[in-house]
Amino acid sequence: MSVFEPLTIVICLDHASVTGGQAKVAFDSAIGLKAAGHRPIVFAAAGPVDPLLRDNGIEVVCLGQTDLLGASSKLKGAVQGVWNAPAQRALANLLAGMPQDRTIVHVHGWAKALSPSIAPAIRASGLPAIFTLHDYFLFCPTGGFYDYTAHELCERRPLGLSCLATNCDAVSYPRKAWRSARLAMANGLVGLRDMFSDFVCISSVQRDLIAPYVPGGARLHAISNPVAAEDLGPKPEPASGDMIFVGRISPEKGPLLFAEAARRIGLVPTFVGDGPAASELREKYPEARVLGWQKPEEARKALRAARALVFPSRWYEGQPLTVLEAKAAGTPVVVSDVCAGREEIVDGETGLWFKSGDAADLARALTAMQDDSVVRKMSNASYAAYWRDPPTLARHVERLEKAYRGMQAGARQGIAHGATGAAACVSP
């Protein structure tokens, strides 16, 4: 078989519309794979179907379900989350009709609508499968290796005694118990994690975090998310504008930490976004400018106009797209030293790192960013660093193709599932 023979890629995820980064990356990948001559098929549980997919000629199989939060009752959502029987049947039927020697199953998400029921469908097909790590629900009950109650990173072993005894869920301990039981069933009884011979990691932070938990012999691929950025040239006035936060205003993202650090130095912080911590932010820091969600083009304009992006995330984010978009716009970034966003920033050159959760250290970094000469230098360096090697959709697709071909070779040798030995890191 020629290495240039087109592939069929069945792309599995929870939603058929863009509800977050998982769907956005999956859909961009589908569009790029289609343009490269392949046949992507999007398989999703929850509707509606995004017009973007239809407009780009992407085949879609959508079950028209709700996700777990949208279920008509908590009981119905809990049952679907543990075992989505219609999804199992539909995926099994779809995969049974795919060409065995040139089909890849690529899963982007399962925890919000599809459930672990996709495992027996993939196993019955015998097709090679790969998983992109947008979150950590395949390894951690709450999906983040983060204690959402204590607001700190979690270093407990997933499903160990300490983990099971700790209420770290953002909602309640009963939900944590349900999620723990689901994960134990998914990987212990159903073998969902073992369905994947390959995993896509979008940062070194992520790769190091999940390496102890992936199946033996699994291949870990470093493949950046694609970023659709326009080259606007270096900023004419980089030292103007506000210091801004862009994204979901939730505790693990660190918005209150930014507001506190800004208050300490007399700076008015600007927030583009909304979320569960927005009310607390407004109440505790009335001086903050909270603009709410903006249209994508308006958010991009805000990033371009900003003096600096502040990214104070307190958890192991895989690859924050906002950080990359800021670099592309020539905007320096002040970033927490625990999230993967730090990998995109050279401390002291294209932005500044600060100690995660430390308001005083963040205040230090914000003070440094008030120096116009520092901002101008970092702005030019950020712009140049991004456009030397931009993570375009074409490059993303090329790296996916390389991973898929390796999976095909492994499948022909009979090692697609149940491989043994240490996990292998594969360069893009």
N, C-alpha and C positions, 0 to 999 in steps of 0.2 A: 504493500500500500504506500502510495506517495505521501510524503510528509505534508504536502500541500492539499491533500484531499479535505474538503470541507467537513466539519464536525456538526453534530447535533448536540446542543447543550441545553439540558432541562434545568432551568434556573428556579429553584424553590425558595419561597419566602412567605412571610405571614400575610402581607398586604399587597394588593394589586394597584395601589396608588401610593404616592410619595407621602409617607407619614414621618419620615426621619431619614437618617443617613443610610440605614440598611437598604431601604427601597431605592433611594437615589443612586447609590453605587451599583446596585443590581440592574437597574434600568439603564444607566449609562453603559454598563458592561454589555448588556443585551444589544443596545444600539450600535456600539462599536464592533461587536462580534458579527452582527448582521452586515455592517459595512465592509467587513473583512471577508465576506463570502460564506460565513457559517450560518447555521439555522438555530437561532436561540428560541426557546419556548419558555415563557414565564408561567410557572405554576404557583398559584396563590390561593389562600383560603378566604381572606376577607376582601370584599369589594369596597367601593366601586373600582372599575378598571380605569386607570389613568389614560386620558386621551393621547398623551405622549407616546404610549406604546402603539396604539392604533395608527397614529400619524406616521410612525416610523416602520410600519409593516411588521411589527413583532407579534408572533402568535402568542395567544394568551389562553390559559385554562384557569378560570377563576370560579371558585365554588359559591361565591355570593354570600358567604357567611359573615358574621361579625367577628371581631377579635374578642378576647376574654373580657375586656373592660366593657365592651358594647353588648354583651350577652343580656338577654331579657331577665335573667336572674343570676344570683351569685352561684347557685347550684349548677345551673346550666353551663356557666363559664368554667366552673371548677371541673366538671365532667369533660368538657371539650379540651381543656388544658391538659388533662391527664391522657385522654385518648380520643382523638378526633377520627372516628371510624369512617365518615364520608371522605376525609382527606386520604386515609389509607387506601380505600377502594379506588378513588379517582387517580391517585398517583400510580398505583399498581397497574391500572388499565392503561394509563398513558405510557409508562415505561415498557410495558409488554409489547407495544407497537413500534418501539424504537430500534433502529439498526444496531445490533449487538457490538459490532466491531468499530463503530465510529460515533458512539454516544457517550457523553459525560453528564453525570448528575452533579450540579453545583448548588449547594445549599447555602443560603445567606441568613436564614433565620427560621426558627420553629417554635419559640417559646410563647409567642403572643397570640397564636391562632392555630398553627398546624399541629403541634403536639408531637410527642415521641412516636406517634403511630406511623410516621414516615419511614421509620427504620425497617420494619418487615417488608414494606413495598420496595425499598432500595435493595434489600438483601435478596428478595425473590427475583429481581431483575438481573442480578449478577453484573450490573454495570459499575464501572469505577466511579467513586464519589469524592468530592472535595468540599471543604467547608471554609467559608470566609468568616473571620472572627470580628464581627461588628460589636459583639458583647461577649460575656463569659458564661452565659446560661448553660452551656454544655459542660461546665466544670464547677460552677458555683451556684448555690440555690438562688441567691438574689441577683446574680448576673453581673456583679461588679467587683468581687473581692474587696468589698467596701462595707463598713458598718454604718448603715444609714441612720441608726439611732445615736451612736456615739460621734458620728461625723468624723470618722478616721479610717485609714486603710485597715483592712482585715488580713491578718497573717495566719489565721487558723486554717487547719487542713479541712477542705470541704467535706462535709458529712462526718467529720470526726466528732468525738464526744463534746469537745469544747464548742465546735460549730453548732451542733444540735441544741446545746443548752443555751445558746446566746440569741437574744432577740435583736437581730441586726436589720430586720426588714423595715422599709420606710413606712409601712402601713400598720402591721400588727404581727405578734408572734404566731397566731394561728395561720396567717398567710405564709410565714416563714416555714412552719411545720409542713404545710401543704406543698410548698415549693421543694422542700427537702425530700419529701416522700416521692414527688414526681421525678426529681433528679436521680434518686436511688433506683427507681423503677426504670427510668430511661436508660441508664448506663449499666445497671446490674442485671435486670431481667430482659430488657429489650435489646441492649447492646447498641444504642444509638451512636455513641462516640466511636465504637469500633467499626462503624460503617464507612469511615473516612480514612482512606490511605494517605490523603494529603490535606494540609491546612494552609490557608492564606493568612499570613500575619502582616499587618500593615505598619508595624514598628518593632524595633528591637525590644522595647519595654514589654510589649505584648508577647513576643516570642519567648523571652526569658520567663515570663510569668506562667505561661501555659505549658512550657516544655516538660515539667515533671508529670503532667497529667494526660498527655496525648498517648495514643496507643504506641506500643513499641514498634519501631521501624517506620513510623509515619514520617513523611517528608514535609518540612515546614518551608513555605515559599515566601520570600520577602517581596510583596507586590504592593506598591503605593496605590491608594485610591486615586482615581482620575480627578483632576481639577480643571474646571472650565473657567479660565481666567483670560482677560483681555490685556494685551500688552499696551499700556497707556504711556510708557516711557517713564523716566525718573520724575519724581514730584518736583514741580517748580518751587513750591513753598512748603517743604517738609516740616518746618518747625512751627506750623500753625495748627489750629484745631484742638479738639479735646482728647483726653485719654478716655477710651471707651471700652466697654464690655459688650460683646455681641454673642447672644445665644440664650439658652434656656436659664431662667433665673430660678435655680434650685440649689439646695444646700451644698450638694457635692461639687457644684461648679464654682463655689467660692465667692458669690457676689457680695455677701455681707463683709467678707474679709477685705475686698477691694474698697467698699464704702468706708470701713473703719480706718484702713490705711490712708485713704484720701483725706478723711476728716483730720487725722493727726497732723497733716502738713498743710491744711487749709485749702485743699483741692476739691473742686466740685466734680464728682464722677458722673459719667454718662452711661446709661444702660440701654442697649438696643435689644429688646426681647421681652419675654414675659415668662411666668411660671409660678409654681407653688410658693416660692419664697418672696414673690414680688410685694405682697401686702406687708410682710414683716420688714422688708427693705424700706418701703415708703414710710412706715411707722417709726422705725428706729433712726432712719437717715433722711429726714424730710428735705435736706438740701440736695439730695441726689436727683439727677434728671433721668426719669424712667420713661422712655419713648414708646415702649411696647414693640410688638412685632412689626417689621417693615417688609415691604415687598422686596424680593431678592435684589432687584436693581438698586433700590434705595439703600439696602444694607451694604451693598458693594460701594456705593457712593460714600456712605458713612465711614467705611474702612479706609477708603482713599483719602478722605478729608481729615482723618484722625491724626493726632500727633503720635499716638501709640495705641496699640491694642493691649489690653490687660487681660491675661488668660490665667486666672487664679485657681484652676481646677484642682480638687483635692483627691481625685481618684485616678485609677489607671486608664485614662482615655487612650484608645488605640491609636488614632491619628486625627487630631482635630483639624478639620478642613478650614476652619476660620483662621487658624495660624498660617496655613499655606496661602489662603486668599489675601491675608494681610501682607505677607512677604511679596506676593505678586504685585500688590499695589504700591510697594515701597514704604510700607508702614512698619516701623520697628515693633517688637513684641516683648512685653514683660510677662514671663511665663513661670509657672510653678515647676519646681525641680523634680516632681514625682510623675507628672503626666508625660505622655509621649510627645507632646508639643515641644518639649525641650530639645528633642532630636533635630528639629528644624531650625533651632536658634543657636548661633554661636555666641556664648555669653561674652558680652563686652564688644561684640562686633555687629551683629544684626539684631540685637536686643539684649535683655538682661534676664537672668534666672534669679529667683528668690526662693527662700526656704518655705516649703509648702506649709500652709496654716499659720505662718508667722506674720502678723500684721506689721510688726516693727520692721522686719526685713523687706516686706513689700513697700512700706513707706520709704525706706532707703532707696529702693529701685525707682519709685515714682519721683522722688526728689532728683535723682540723677537725670531722669527724662525731662526735667524742666530746663535743662541746659540746652539752648538752641543748637550749639555747635555739635553736641553729642547726638542730638536727634537727626541733624542733617547728615552726619557721617553714617549713622546706622541706617537711615532711610536709603541712601545710595547703595550701601552694602547689601541690604535686604533685597532690593530690587535686582541687583546684579546677581546675587546668589540664586534667586529663584529662576531667573530666565536663562541661566547657564544650563540648567537641566530641568525644564519644567515637566511635572508629572501629567503629561497629556493623556487623553483617552487612547490615542494610537499606541503609546508606549505601554499603557495598562493592558491593552489587548494583546500586544506582542508577548508580554510576560505571562498572561493567562494561557496563550497558545503553547508556550514552552512547557508550562506545568501540565496542560492537558496531554501533550504528546508523551511526556514522561509517564503519565498515568496509563496511557494506552500501552506503552511498552511494558509497564509493570503488570497490567492485566493479562497481556499475552503470555507473560511468564508465570501467571497464576499467583501473583502476590498482591492483588488489588486490596484484599481484605485480610485481616488477621496476620499482618506482617509481624516479624519478631525482630528483636534487637533495639538499639537506641534510636531515638528520633534523629533524623538527618536534616540539617539546614541546607537549603538549596538557594543559591544566589539567583537574583532576577536575570 
